[in-house]
């Protein structure tokens, strides 16, 4: 296996692991909200814990002036607006709807990577991406739309869709800056800036920051696993295979979300339809890896825009 193929395999493996973590995020968020945390409080603490983990890797000389424009965008949009919409949305809808609608993020990521970054794959690669998206839709809905109960929870569902769109933009901007700046440093600044932007919201809404004692272990674990570890895997995948392919693989999170729900609630077994959708996703994921790009590619599958960005400054791990 050549160096390029090893890097590509590593990128797919990383985002695959990220998809598993992303799949469990909605259920864990719902548990924390049910334990008494407010949506803004959960957003603040989860980013604070993860941001402090990355803080030792931050060196201010790593960033130039143009980087701060992107970081401020990431901190405000991805660190404040999107999390508030996400957690408030989860609080106002069912866990099943949340698991389904959070899969809008990878689909928005694919769309923005195509439109804004000019990422492309071979024609057969698009067929594999479409198959992954279709499989995710089947797994999430079980093709039982009357049971999805969207209407009573319309406000929460719309908030989740909005969060997915903002995080899709956040992923697109992150893919640009992490081409030339240390990924842990970007994550540390982005997450802590998110806390800064959330502080006025906490003050304005008079939100208590007192965390129930029994929720602390789950909150810390949630912050480390579904934010710190997940974001690290996703950003390194952006660097090696690009956000378009990463978004396609991330769509498999619907399958892992269903399987995790079975572990939490053994009486809620996946149907045959959902298992079939999961099988389609896995086969299409393998097809995307094998057929989505020329075997003779000499470098990571990135757009000309990303390549140009990578040359704007020194690249850090």
N, C-alpha and C positions, 0 to 999 in steps of 0.2 A: 504494500500500500504506500503510495507516494505521500510526501508531506502535505500536499494540498488535499488529498483524499482523507488523510488522517484528521486534518483540521475540520473538514466538512463533516466527517463522522462525529467528531467531538461536538460540533455545533448542534447537530441533530439530537445527540444524546443529552446535551444540556437542556435544550428546550423541551425535550420529552419529559425529563425529570421535573422541569418547571411546570409543565402541563398537569402532572400528577398533583403537585402542591397547589396549583391554581384551582384544581377541581375541588379540593377540600375547603377552600377559603370561605365560601358562602355558608356552609354548614357551621363552621367554627365561629364565624361572625355572628350568626343567628344565636348560637349558644351564649356568646359573650353579652349580646344585647339582652337576652332573656335573663341573664344573671344580674342585670341592673345597670350596666354601663350605658351612658348616653351616646348617640352616634358621633357627635363631635369629640367627646371624651375618648372613645375608642380610636377614632382617627388620630388624635393627638398622641396618645400613649403608644400606639403600635408603631408610629413613625419615630417617636422619640427613642424608644428602645432600640430599634433597628439602626437609626441614625447614629446613636452613641457607639454602637459596635463598629461602625465604619470610620468614626471620627479620627482615630489614630493614624489612618492612612492619608488624611487630608494634608496637603502642603499647598499654601496659597500661591506659591510660584508656579504651580502646575497650570494655573488658569491665566488666560489673557483676557483683555477687556471684552472681546466678542463672546467669550465663553459665558460671561456673567449674564448676558442677555438671555442666553439659552437656559442657564440655571434658574434665573428668576421666572422664566416661563414654566419650567419643570416644577419649581416649588409652588407656584401659584395654581397652575392648572392641574398638574398631576399630584401635587402634595396637599392641596386644600380643596379646590372645587370638586374634583372627581371623588375623593374619599367621602366628603360630606354627602354628595348625591348618592353614593353607593350605600353608605351605612343608614342614611335616612330612608332610602328606598327599601333596603332589606327589612327595616323596622316596620314598613307599611305594606309588606307583601308576604307571601308564603315562602317557605324555604324552597319548595319545588320551583316556583316562578323565579326566585333569585338564582337558583342553579342553572336555569335555562337562559335567563337574560344576561348573566355575566359572560356568556360566550359571545356576546356582541363585541367585546374588546378585541379578541383576535381577528374577528372579521373586519372591524374598523381598521385595525393595524394593517391588514392585507390591503385594504382599499387605499389608505393613505400612502403606504409604501409604493403602490402602483402609480398613484396620481402625483404625489409630491416628490418622491425620490427616483421615480423612473425605473423601479426594479421590474425585471422580466424573467420568465422562465420559458422553457420550450413549450410548444403548444400542448403536448401531452401532459406537461406539468400542470397546466391550468385545469385539465380534466381531473387530475388527482386532487387538486385543491377543492374543486367543486364537489368531488365525492366525499372528501373529509367534512366539508361544511354540511352536506346532506346527511351524512352519518351523525354528526353532532346534533342536527335538528331532530332526527329520529330518536336518538338517545334521550334528549332533553324533554321532548314532548310526548314520547310514546305514541304519537299520532292520535292522541285522545284530547282533542282541543276543548271538548266540553268540560273536561276535568281540570283543565289548566286554570280555570277560574280567574281569567284576566280582568273582567269587568269590575268586580268589587275592589280590586287592588290596582286600579288604573294609575293612580298618582304614583304609587311606589314603583310600578313597572316602568313608567316613563322616566322616573329619576334614575333607575338602573340603566336604561338605554342611554341617557345623557352621560352618566358616569363612564360607560363603555366608550362613547365617542371621545370624551376628553382624554381618557387613558390611551386611546388609539393615537391621538395627536401627541401625547406625552411619549409614547413609545417611538414614534417617528423622529421626534427631536432628540431623544436619547440615543438613537442609533447614530446620529450625526456626531454628537459631542464625544461619545465613547470611542469613536474611531481614533481619536488623538489624545485623549485624557484618560487617566487611570479610572477604571470602572469603580473600584471601591470609593475613591475620592468623589466621583460624581454622585454616587448613591448617598454618601454621607452628607454632602452639601444639599442635595435635592431633598432628602428626608427632613433634615433639620430646618431648611427654609420652609418646608411645608408646615412644620410646627410654629414657625414665626408667623406665617400667614393665618394660621388657625387661631392664634392667641386673641386677636380682636373679636373673632366670632365667639370665642368662649366667654370673653368679658361682656360682650353685647347681649348674649343670651343668658348670662348668669348661670352658666353650666358648672356644676360641681365637678371637681377633679378627684373626689374621694372614690377610690376603687374598692369594691367589696373584697374582703380578705380572701374569700374562697375563689374569687375570679383571677387573682394575681398569677398563679402558676400557668393557667390557661392563656392569659393575656401575654405573658412573657414568651411562652412557647409559640403562640400564634404570631407574635412579632418576629421572632427569629426565623421560624420555618416558612411562613407564607409571605413574608415581606423581605427579610434579609437574604435568605437562601434562594427564594424564588427569583427575586430581582437580579441577584448576581448571575444565576444561571441564564436568565433571559437576556441580560445585557451582553454576556459573553457570546451567546448565540447570535445576537444582532451583529456582533463584530465578525463572526466567522461565516454565517450563511445569510445574513440580512434579515430585516424585519418581515418581508413578504413571506419567506419560507418559514420563519419562526412563528408568524401568526397562524400559518396553516397547521403547523404541528400543535400549537397551543390550543387549537380548536378541539383537540382530542380530550381536553379537560372535562368535557361533558360526560365522557365515559367513566373517567376516574371519579368524578363527583357522584355518579350513581353507585359505583362500587363502594365508595367510602360511606355513602348513606346506608348501604346494606350492613356495614360493620357497626354503625351507630344504632340502626333500627333494623334488626334481623327480620322483622315481620314485613318489611317493605322490599321484597325481592324484585330484581329487574325482570321485565317480561321478555318473552322470546323476541318480540319486535325490537326491544332495546338491545338485546344481545346481538341481533343481526346487524343493527346499526353500528354497534361497537366493532363487529368484525369487519364491516365495510371501511370504517375509519382506520383500523390497523393495516388492512391490506392497501388502502390508498396511501397511507403514510409510507409504507415500504416502497410503493410505486413512485411516490414523489422523490424519495431518496435515490432510487435507481434510474428513473426516467426523466426527472425534472430538468436536467441540465446536461450539456455535452460532457462526455467523459474526458475530453481533452482540455477542459478548462484549466487555465494556468493559475488561477487565484480564486479567492473567495467570491461567491456570486453577489457582487454589489453593483450598485448603479454608478454611472459616471459622476453623479453628484456626490455620492459618498466617497468615491475615490479621490475626488478633488478636495473634499473636506479633510480626508486623511492626510493630505500633503500639506495642509495649512500649518501644521505644528508637529512637535515631537509626539510620538505615540508611546503611551505608558501602559503597563499591564492592567 
